Structure formats: structure tokens, C-alpha cells
């Protein structure tokens, strides 16, 4: 089903991929209940472990009030969080720009570096993962995907 409905750009890295269906703390579980130690945490997006009870409770509380809105509308939490985060940064780094993913973070970092330096060159590790967008794939140049399009 994955090959039928998902883009071939969404590939896995394993000869025998595992199907993960649950996570708790540092552990992941497959569809047969086998336990795995999560050493990469979803490519470093889950630094507090899976389903941490405090984070799950906070997410539930927020979802009871407002699940999502865009930054074009005002809401106090984004400014409060930005203030608290900026207070932890060194020197003059006092402005926060929130993004949605590591791909967006790499994209923004590249744009900011280019704006600051005027240099358009990028140094990236070959075969590394730098994001699932055009600039991320372009940075490492190692992705080749053939896509069959219906006529």
C-alpha cells in the first residue's frame, strides 16, 4: 500500500524495514510488540522521549482550547514562548523565527546565511539528510527518484 499511495521520495533506509506502531519513553514497539531502543527519535524531533506524560497532558490541555491557528492571527503564547527562548540565547540573539520542521529550519538558515554573507555556496555532507524539500535535497545532491505519472 505504501508504494501505491506515497511518493517514492518517502523512502526508508533499511533492507528489512520495521513497522513502528507505538512509542513510550526511549522505546519503540513494532506491530508484533517487539521493543526497540530509539537511538534517533524520529530524526531528532522527539528529544523528551515518546509520549512523555507531561507533554501529552499539556498537548491535551491546549487542544481542548485551540488546536491550531496560523501566526497571522494574534495569540499570546507564541510571544511568551519567544520571549522565554530569547532570554536563554547569548549576546544579541534576541529574535525568534519559528518553523515547522528541520527542513524549514535548514532552509531558513541557508537564506539567512546568504542574506548576511552574500555567498550562495553551501557545504553539506554527501549522502547526509538535510531535509525533504528542494533546498535540502539540493544541498547533498544524492537523491534520485523516478516517478511514474499517469497520463
Secondary structure, DSSP 4 states (H G I P E B T S, - for coil): -HHHHS-TTS--S-TT---EEEEEBTEEEETT--EEE-SSHHHHT-TT-BT-HHHHHHHHHHHHH-S---TTS--HHHHHHHHHHHHTS-TT-------SSHHHHHHHHHHHHHHHH--------TT----SSHHHHHHH-----------
